[in-house]
Amino acid sequence: MRILQKYFAVEILRAVLFVMVALLALFSFFDLMGELQTVNKGGYRLQHAMLYVFLGMPGYIYEFMPIAVLIGTIYVLAQFASNSEFTIMRAASMSTGMAGTMLLKIGLLFVLLTFLFGEVIAPNTSKLAERMKLTALGASETQEFRTGLWTKDLIREHGLSGDITGSRFLNVKEILPNRQLKDVRMYEFDKNFHLAREVTAKNAEYIGKNIWHLSDVSETSFPKTLSSEDIANVKSQKVPGLDVISEVTPDILSVLFADPDRMSAVDLATYTQHLNDNKQDSERYEIAFWKKMTYPFVTLVMMALALPFGYLHVRSGGISLKIFSGIMIGMFFYLINRLFSHLGLLNTWPPMVTALVPSILFLGIALAGIRYFERH
């Protein structure tokens, strides 16, 4: 069985690699055609567009890994069936369970690869690509917002710990590619939502440990009530610099412009917790988090879907027909997976259920197919 395991692994790895290269070439070509519209704007040149497309490839590898595994495995098993190799293997006492176990072992490798690209490589290359493009264009991340970017965090007694003493609303006109902020406004409220302080700054730079250094600062403090007698107690001052401790970090700000499907599970969990702490809607990011946690295991489901194709005889259709069937199944899963994300968001379904249902549905179809062909 060790020889068979190695034979299965080599053939499937080779087929999946070929399918993945073909998918990457196709979608990278489409992306490059789309980027050509931006070439020669500012300092953005063709080499920047090609680098941008190249840095986006890890995201496609993560996204299309289950489809590539499905098509590649179907191709290999269909080849085995057409050459009667699978029949010989079964005659040599290879049961369906043993075949499934061999595919499971190979599938675990693809699970690890999917996890690696989804958690480590793709999120970092996506950030790098966007930063490179903005730098070349000489643009900022908030130019599409007329009033800039708004976000919220909590004010605590000891900076990041202790009792909550109020809340802070942050408005930023521009976020530069180097993550510096321009034209910053902070509105701080006490626990009763009375405006306590307004801070404006020309620039803000993150110096680490949740500390932002504001420069060219104007600060206005308000009394707890704004009666005619208290207006005189409103105090304003200008200072060259001010350090502010905030839960908001450059990573959290970058999340606001990132596609949740291209973020890592760690970033999604951090931002979801930030939204929950600030009583903001986090369902979209919770669904993305659970999809991120379950998506690598979809490759095992795809391999289970491919196994019945090894039992189909040549008269049931040629290899090309079986590959076409695999492509259609893969696309159908991709669409269903996307559809359930939107349905879960619209119907407020539990995020974990929303992420798991498509995989469970296709796993049930795979097991039913295996059982049917094993009996017949």
C-alpha positions in Angstrom: 0.0 0.0 0.0 3.0 2.3 0.5 3.8 2.1 -3.2 0.2 2.9 -4.1 0.2 5.8 -1.6 3.2 7.3 -3.3 1.8 6.7 -6.7 -1.4 8.4 -5.9 0.4 11.3 -4.2 2.8 12.0 -7.1 0.1 11.9 -9.8 -2.4 14.0 -7.8 0.3 16.6 -6.9 1.4 16.9 -10.5 -2.2 17.3 -11.7 -3.2 19.8 -9.1 -0.1 21.9 -9.8 -0.9 21.9 -13.5 -4.5 23.0 -12.8 -3.4 25.7 -10.4 -0.9 27.1 -12.9 -3.6 27.2 -15.5 -6.1 29.0 -13.2 -3.4 31.5 -12.1 -2.4 32.3 -15.7 -6.1 32.9 -16.6 -7.1 35.1 -13.7 -3.7 37.0 -13.6 -4.2 37.9 -17.3 -7.7 39.3 -16.5 -6.2 41.3 -13.6 -3.4 42.6 -15.7 -5.9 43.8 -18.4 -7.8 45.6 -15.6 -4.7 47.2 -14.3 -3.7 48.6 -17.7 -6.4 51.3 -17.2 -4.4 52.7 -14.3 -1.0 52.5 -16.0 0.6 56.0 -16.5 -1.5 57.6 -13.8 0.9 59.4 -11.4 4.0 57.2 -11.1 2.1 53.9 -11.8 3.9 52.1 -14.6 3.6 48.7 -16.4 6.1 47.1 -14.0 4.1 48.3 -11.1 1.0 46.7 -12.6 2.8 43.4 -13.2 4.1 43.4 -9.6 0.7 44.2 -8.3 -0.8 41.2 -10.2 2.1 39.0 -9.1 1.5 39.9 -5.4 -2.2 39.0 -5.8 -1.4 35.4 -6.9 -1.1 34.0 -3.3 -4.7 35.1 -2.7 -5.8 33.3 -5.8 -3.9 30.2 -4.8 -5.7 30.2 -1.5 -9.1 30.8 -3.1 -8.8 28.2 -5.9 -6.9 25.5 -4.0 -10.1 23.4 -3.4 -11.2 23.7 -7.0 -7.7 22.8 -8.3 -7.6 19.8 -5.9 -11.1 18.6 -7.1 -10.2 18.9 -10.8 -6.7 17.4 -10.4 -7.9 14.5 -8.4 -10.8 13.8 -10.8 -8.3 13.8 -13.7 -6.0 11.3 -11.9 -8.8 9.0 -10.9 -10.5 9.2 -14.3 -7.1 8.3 -15.8 -6.8 5.3 -13.5 -10.3 4.2 -14.5 -9.8 4.6 -18.2 -6.6 2.5 -18.0 -8.3 -0.1 -15.8 -5.7 0.7 -13.1 -8.4 1.4 -10.5 -10.1 -1.9 -11.3 -6.8 -3.7 -10.8 -6.2 -2.0 -7.5 -9.6 -3.0 -6.3 -9.1 -6.6 -7.4 -5.8 -6.5 -5.4 -7.9 -6.0 -2.3 -7.9 -2.1 -2.2 -11.3 -1.2 -0.6 -13.1 2.1 -0.8 -12.0 2.9 2.7 -8.4 2.3 1.9 -8.7 4.5 -1.2 -10.4 7.2 0.9 -7.6 7.0 3.5 -4.9 7.5 0.9 -6.7 10.5 -0.5 -7.2 11.8 3.1 -3.4 11.7 3.7 -2.7 13.5 0.5 -5.5 16.0 1.3 -3.9 16.9 4.6 -1.0 18.3 2.7 -3.3 20.5 0.7 -5.0 21.6 4.0 -1.6 22.7 5.3 -0.8 24.6 2.1 -4.2 26.3 2.0 -3.8 27.3 5.6 -0.2 28.6 4.9 -1.3 30.8 2.0 -4.5 32.0 3.7 -3.0 32.9 7.0 0.6 33.9 6.3 1.4 34.6 2.6 -1.7 36.0 1.0 -2.7 38.6 3.7 0.9 40.0 3.7 1.3 40.1 -0.1 -2.2 41.8 -0.4 -1.2 44.5 2.0 2.1 45.0 0.2 0.4 45.2 -3.2 -2.1 47.8 -2.1 0.7 49.9 -0.4 2.9 49.7 -3.4 0.0 50.8 -5.7 -1.0 53.7 -3.5 2.7 54.8 -3.3 3.1 54.7 -7.0 -0.1 56.6 -7.6 0.7 59.1 -4.9 -2.8 58.5 -3.4 -4.1 57.8 0.1 -6.4 55.2 1.3 -9.2 57.6 2.3 -9.5 59.6 -0.9 -12.8 57.8 -1.8 -14.5 59.1 1.4 -15.7 62.7 1.3 -15.4 63.2 5.1 -12.5 60.8 5.7 -12.4 57.7 7.8 -14.4 57.3 11.0 -13.7 54.7 13.7 -14.4 54.3 17.4 -12.6 53.0 20.5 -13.0 53.1 24.3 -11.2 55.3 26.8 -10.0 53.4 30.0 -8.6 54.6 33.3 -5.1 53.2 32.7 -4.8 53.5 28.9 -5.6 49.9 27.7 -6.8 48.5 31.1 -9.0 49.6 33.9 -12.6 50.7 34.0 -14.2 52.3 30.9 -14.4 56.1 31.4 -15.8 57.1 28.0 -15.5 56.6 24.3 -13.6 58.3 21.5 -14.6 58.9 17.9 -11.7 59.3 15.5 -11.8 61.0 12.1 -8.9 60.9 9.7 -8.8 62.7 6.4 -5.9 60.7 4.9 -4.0 57.6 5.6 -0.6 57.7 3.8 1.0 54.5 2.5 3.5 54.6 5.3 0.6 54.5 7.7 0.9 58.1 8.9 -2.3 60.0 9.4 -3.1 63.5 8.2 -5.8 65.9 9.5 -6.9 64.0 12.6 -9.9 64.8 14.7 -10.8 63.1 18.0 -14.0 63.6 19.9 -14.0 62.2 23.4 -17.2 61.6 25.3 -17.7 60.6 29.0 -19.9 57.7 30.1 -23.0 59.8 29.8 -22.1 60.7 26.2 -21.3 64.3 27.1 -18.6 65.8 24.9 -15.5 66.1 27.1 -12.7 67.0 24.7 -12.0 67.7 21.1 -8.5 67.2 19.7 -7.3 68.1 16.2 -3.9 67.5 14.8 -2.2 68.0 11.4 -0.3 64.7 11.6 -0.3 61.5 13.7 2.4 58.8 13.7 2.2 55.4 15.4 5.2 54.8 17.7 4.2 51.4 19.0 2.5 49.9 22.1 -0.9 51.5 21.1 0.6 55.0 21.3 0.0 57.7 18.6 2.1 60.8 18.6 0.1 63.8 17.4 1.8 66.9 16.1 0.6 70.5 15.7 -2.3 69.9 18.1 -5.3 72.0 19.1 -7.1 70.8 22.2 -10.5 72.0 23.5 -11.9 70.8 26.9 -15.6 71.1 27.7 -17.3 71.1 31.1 -19.9 68.5 31.9 -22.7 70.9 31.2 -22.9 73.7 28.7 -25.1 76.2 30.4 -24.5 79.9 29.8 -22.5 80.0 33.1 -20.3 77.1 32.0 -19.4 78.3 28.5 -16.6 80.4 30.1 -15.1 77.2 31.4 -14.4 75.9 27.8 -10.6 75.8 27.5 -8.6 75.7 24.3 -4.9 75.3 23.9 -2.3 74.6 21.2 0.6 72.2 21.9 3.4 71.1 19.5 2.9 67.4 20.3 0.6 65.0 22.2 0.7 61.2 22.9 -2.6 59.4 22.8 -3.1 55.8 23.9 -5.8 54.1 21.7 -7.0 50.6 21.0 -6.9 51.7 17.3 -3.7 50.6 15.6 -2.5 50.8 12.0 -3.5 47.1 11.6 -7.1 47.9 12.6 -7.2 50.9 10.3 -5.9 48.8 7.4 -8.7 46.3 8.0 -11.2 49.0 7.1 -10.0 48.9 3.5 -9.2 45.2 3.2 -11.5 42.5 1.8 -12.4 40.3 4.8 -11.9 37.2 2.6 -8.2 38.2 2.1 -7.5 38.8 5.7 -5.9 36.4 8.1 -8.0 34.7 10.9 -5.9 36.5 13.5 -6.7 39.9 12.0 -10.3 39.0 11.7 -10.5 37.9 15.3 -8.7 41.0 16.6 -11.0 43.4 14.6 -14.2 41.4 15.5 -13.2 41.8 19.2 -12.6 45.5 18.7 -16.1 45.9 17.1 -17.8 43.9 19.8 -16.1 45.9 22.6 -17.4 49.1 20.9 -20.9 47.7 20.4 -20.6 47.7 16.6 -21.9 45.2 14.1 -19.3 42.5 13.6 -21.3 39.8 11.8 -19.6 40.2 8.4 -16.2 39.7 10.0 -17.4 36.8 12.1 -18.6 35.0 9.0 -15.3 35.7 7.3 -13.5 34.4 10.4 -15.3 31.1 10.4 -14.9 30.7 6.7 -11.2 31.3 7.2 -11.1 28.6 9.9 -13.0 26.0 7.8 -11.9 26.7 4.3 -8.6 24.7 4.3 -10.6 21.6 5.2 -12.8 22.1 2.1 -10.0 20.4 0.1 -10.8 17.1 1.9 -14.5 17.5 0.9 -13.3 18.1 -2.7 -11.3 14.9 -2.6 -14.3 13.0 -1.3 -16.3 14.4 -4.2 -13.6 13.2 -6.6 -13.4 9.6 -5.3 -16.6 8.3 -7.1 -15.1 9.3 -10.5 -12.6 6.4 -10.0 -15.6 4.0 -10.1 -17.0 5.3 -13.4 -16.2 3.1 -16.5 -15.0 4.6 -19.8 -18.5 4.1 -21.3 -19.8 6.5 -18.7 -17.9 9.3 -20.4 -14.4 10.2 -21.4 -11.8 12.0 -19.2 -12.7 15.4 -20.8 -16.3 15.0 -19.7 -15.3 14.0 -16.2 -13.0 17.0 -15.9 -15.7 19.3 -17.2 -18.0 17.8 -14.5 -15.3 18.6 -11.9 -15.1 22.2 -13.1 -18.8 22.6 -12.9 -19.0 21.1 -9.4 -16.1 23.3 -8.3 -17.7 26.5 -9.7 -21.0 25.5 -8.1 -19.4 25.1 -4.7 -17.7 28.4 -5.1 -21.0 30.2 -5.9 -22.9 28.4 -3.1 -20.2 29.3 -0.6 -20.4 33.0 -1.7 -24.2 32.9 -1.7 -24.4 31.6 1.9 -22.1 34.3 3.1 -24.6 36.9 1.8 -27.6 35.0 2.9 -26.2 34.6 6.4 -25.5 38.3 6.6 -29.0 39.2 5.4 -30.8 36.7 7.6 -28.5 37.0 10.7 -27.7 33.3 10.7 -25.1 32.2 13.2 -21.7 32.9 11.6 -20.3 29.4 12.2 -23.4 27.7 10.7 -23.2 30.1 7.7 -19.6 29.0 7.1 -20.1 25.3 7.6 -23.4 24.6 5.7 -21.9 24.6 2.2 -19.1 22.2 3.1 -21.4 19.9 5.0 -23.9 19.9 2.1 -21.2 18.9 -0.4 -19.7 16.3 2.0 -23.1 14.7 2.2 -23.3 14.6 -1.6 -19.8 13.0 -1.8 -20.6 10.3 0.8 -23.9 9.5 -1.0 -22.0 9.2 -4.3 -19.3 6.9 -2.8 -22.0 4.7 -1.2 -24.0 4.5 -4.5 -21.0 3.5 -6.6 -19.7 1.1 -4.0 -23.1 -0.8 -4.0 -23.4 -0.8 -7.8 
